[in-house]
Amino acid sequence: MGTERPLPEVRLLTVAEVAAVMRVSKMTVYRLLHAGELPSVRVGRSFRVPEQAVHDYLRVAFTETA
């Protein structure tokens, strides 16, 4: 993919924030996470998703359907 960012520059989003960006339900985001379609980091019982991963997923999904 793109260039790797230094860890302090990586912005992690909550499931609710990912759902808002993608304009889908939180359950849809959980399905994507459990299917391995969106990379995530587990923090306790919560998931955090790198913001760039959301943008990458949307870009690929958009070009596949176009």
N, CA, C and O of each residue as an XYZ file, in Angstrom:
264
protein
N       0.837     -1.191      0.000
C       0.000      0.000      0.000
C       0.872      1.240      0.000
O       1.925      1.263     -0.637
N       0.437      2.280      0.716
C       1.159      3.534      0.728
C       2.356      3.476      1.643
O       2.761      2.403      2.092
N       2.915      4.625      1.915
C       4.059      4.679      2.807
C       3.587      4.508      4.242
O       2.491      4.930      4.611
N       4.433      3.886      5.034
C       4.109      3.664      6.440
C       4.279      4.970      7.211
O       5.255      5.696      7.024
N       3.318      5.252      8.074
C       3.403      6.441      8.913
C       4.037      6.074     10.246
O       3.869      4.951     10.722
N       4.768      7.011     10.856
C       5.262      6.754     12.208
C       4.066      6.533     13.147
O       3.026      7.174     12.992
N       4.217      5.642     14.102
C       3.110      5.269     14.972
C       2.395      6.452     15.629
O       1.168      6.431     15.718
N       3.108      7.479     16.090
C       2.385      8.611     16.701
C       1.453      9.334     15.732
O       0.533     10.027     16.168
N       1.675      9.184     14.422
C       0.841      9.871     13.436
C      -0.372      9.048     13.012
O      -1.242      9.557     12.304
N      -0.445      7.783     13.434
C      -1.570      6.929     13.065
C      -2.770      7.314     13.917
O      -2.700      7.293     15.146
N      -3.873      7.665     13.258
C      -5.094      8.034     13.978
C      -5.995      6.812     14.042
O      -6.376      6.262     13.008
N      -6.337      6.385     15.251
C      -7.189      5.225     15.439
C      -8.622      5.664     15.694
O      -8.874      6.561     16.499
N      -9.554      5.027     15.006
C     -10.974      5.358     15.139
C     -11.702      4.265     15.899
O     -11.342      3.091     15.814
N     -12.729      4.655     16.641
C     -13.591      3.679     17.292
C     -14.540      3.089     16.254
O     -14.645      3.593     15.135
N     -15.224      2.021     16.637
C     -16.206      1.411     15.737
C     -17.292      2.426     15.385
O     -17.722      2.503     14.234
N     -17.734      3.200     16.368
C     -18.768      4.209     16.116
C     -18.277      5.269     15.127
O     -19.035      5.707     14.261
N     -17.016      5.682     15.253
C     -16.462      6.676     14.325
C     -16.337      6.103     12.916
O     -16.614      6.797     11.938
N     -15.918      4.834     12.808
C     -15.826      4.189     11.495
C     -17.215      4.117     10.869
O     -17.380      4.399      9.682
N     -18.209      3.741     11.662
C     -19.583      3.649     11.160
C     -20.056      5.006     10.651
O     -20.733      5.080      9.626
N     -19.709      6.070     11.353
C     -20.117      7.410     10.931
C     -19.431      7.808      9.619
O     -20.066      8.379      8.732
N     -18.146      7.508      9.501
C     -17.409      7.845      8.279
C     -17.978      7.078      7.088
O     -18.156      7.636      6.005
N     -18.264      5.788      7.301
C     -18.752      4.941      6.216
C     -20.262      5.043      6.019
O     -20.806      4.552      5.031
N     -20.929      5.690      6.976
C     -22.384      5.845      6.951
C     -23.089      4.487      6.910
O     -23.986      4.246      6.102
N     -22.644      3.609      7.819
C     -23.242      2.291      8.002
C     -23.470      2.084      9.489
O     -23.094      2.928     10.303
N     -24.086      0.962      9.847
C     -24.317      0.677     11.262
C     -23.042      0.137     11.907
O     -22.129     -0.320     11.220
N     -22.996      0.196     13.229
C     -21.858     -0.366     13.949
C     -21.771     -1.868     13.709
O     -20.670     -2.415     13.643
N     -22.911     -2.546     13.578
C     -22.903     -3.988     13.329
C     -22.205     -4.303     12.002
O     -21.484     -5.296     11.901
N     -22.415     -3.465     10.991
C     -21.742     -3.666      9.699
C     -20.231     -3.557      9.880
O     -19.477     -4.338      9.299
N     -19.789     -2.596     10.681
C     -18.353     -2.432     10.938
C     -17.823     -3.669     11.659
O     -16.758     -4.177     11.309
N     -18.556     -4.159     12.662
C     -18.120     -5.365     13.370
C     -18.009     -6.555     12.411
O     -17.080     -7.356     12.521
N     -18.940     -6.671     11.483
C     -18.879     -7.761     10.502
C     -17.615     -7.647      9.642
O     -16.944     -8.645      9.381
N     -17.298     -6.430      9.208
C     -16.087     -6.212      8.415
C     -14.832     -6.563      9.216
O     -13.887     -7.142      8.680
N     -14.830     -6.210     10.497
C     -13.678     -6.504     11.355
C     -13.514     -8.005     11.539
O     -12.413     -8.533     11.386
N     -14.600     -8.693     11.866
C     -14.527    -10.131     12.124
C     -14.220    -10.917     10.851
O     -13.634    -11.997     10.922
N     -14.607    -10.393      9.695
C     -14.313    -11.052      8.416
C     -12.878    -10.772      7.956
O     -12.404    -11.372      6.991
N     -12.191     -9.858      8.651
C     -10.823     -9.521      8.274
C     -10.735     -8.556      7.110
O      -9.660     -8.372      6.538
N     -11.856     -7.932      6.747
C     -11.848     -6.988      5.628
C     -11.317     -5.614      6.031
O     -10.859     -4.846      5.185
N     -11.380     -5.314      7.313
C     -10.820     -4.070      7.848
C      -9.822     -4.446      8.935
O     -10.176     -5.172      9.864
N      -8.586     -3.969      8.842
C      -7.629     -4.260      9.904
C      -7.988     -3.488     11.163
O      -8.544     -2.392     11.094
N      -7.668     -4.064     12.305
C      -7.974     -3.384     13.560
C      -6.971     -3.782     14.627
O      -6.213     -4.742     14.489
N      -7.002     -3.001     15.695
C      -6.202     -3.271     16.878
C      -7.190     -3.494     18.013
O      -8.137     -2.726     18.182
N      -6.968     -4.539     18.784
C      -7.849     -4.822     19.911
C      -7.271     -4.134     21.140
O      -6.106     -4.344     21.480
N      -8.077     -3.314     21.809
C      -7.680     -2.638     23.042
C      -8.671     -3.079     24.107
O      -9.781     -2.553     24.188
N      -8.271     -4.036     24.916
C      -9.216     -4.618     25.866
C     -10.305     -5.335     25.082
O     -10.021     -6.231     24.288
N     -11.546     -4.938     25.307
C     -12.664     -5.532     24.576
C     -13.102     -4.669     23.399
O     -14.070     -4.991     22.710
N     -12.390     -3.577     23.174
C     -12.751     -2.638     22.101
C     -11.847     -2.816     20.892
O     -10.736     -3.335     20.992
N     -12.348     -2.377     19.760
C     -11.563     -2.372     18.529
C     -11.218     -0.941     18.167
O     -12.009     -0.024     18.390
N     -10.028     -0.756     17.606
C      -9.644      0.525     17.041
C      -9.167      0.251     15.617
O      -8.449     -0.715     15.359
N      -9.581      1.121     14.705
C      -9.272      0.933     13.289
C      -8.451      2.122     12.813
O      -8.850      3.267     13.024
N      -7.306      1.871     12.170
C      -6.530      2.990     11.624
C      -7.371      3.748     10.588
O      -7.987      3.142      9.711
N      -7.386      5.059     10.702
C      -8.181      5.891      9.797
C      -7.823      5.618      8.338
O      -8.707      5.564      7.483
N      -6.539      5.447      8.051
C      -6.102      5.199      6.675
C      -6.684      3.897      6.143
O      -6.973      3.794      4.951
N      -6.859      2.906      7.004
C      -7.434      1.623      6.577
C      -8.871      1.801      6.111
O      -9.304      1.142      5.166
N      -9.610      2.684      6.766
C     -10.991      2.962      6.356
C     -10.993      3.603      4.972
O     -11.773      3.214      4.103
N     -10.119      4.583      4.773
C     -10.038      5.258      3.474
C      -9.599      4.282      2.378
O     -10.121      4.322      1.263
N      -8.638      3.405      2.696
C      -8.181      2.415      1.724
C      -9.311      1.458      1.362
O      -9.504      1.145      0.187
N     -10.053      0.996      2.353
C     -11.166      0.076      2.115
C     -12.213      0.731      1.203
O     -12.683      0.114      0.247
N     -12.567      1.974      1.503
C     -13.565      2.665      0.713
C     -13.095      2.902     -0.727
O     -13.879      2.786     -1.669
N     -11.816      3.235     -0.888
C     -11.276      3.477     -2.224
C     -11.338      2.186     -3.041
O     -11.751      2.220     -4.200
N     -10.943      1.059     -2.472
C     -10.980     -0.222     -3.184
C     -12.422     -0.624     -3.461
O     -12.733     -1.069     -4.566
N     -13.307     -0.477     -2.481
C     -14.710     -0.849     -2.655
C     -15.355      0.016     -3.734
O     -16.165     -0.477     -4.519
N     -15.008      1.286     -3.778
C     -15.563      2.200     -4.764
C     -15.125      1.830     -6.164
O     -15.935      1.840     -7.091
N     -13.846      1.503     -6.331
C     -13.352      1.174     -7.659
C     -13.855     -0.184     -8.123
O     -13.980     -0.410     -9.326
N     -14.152     -1.105     -7.185
C     -14.683     -2.416     -7.569
C     -16.107     -2.302     -8.098
O     -16.499     -3.060     -8.985
N     -16.876     -1.373     -7.570
C     -18.277     -1.252     -7.975
C     -18.459     -0.299     -9.143
O     -19.498     -0.319     -9.804
N     -17.464      0.531     -9.404
C     -17.604      1.529    -10.470
C     -17.474      0.931    -11.849
O     -17.569      1.648    -12.845
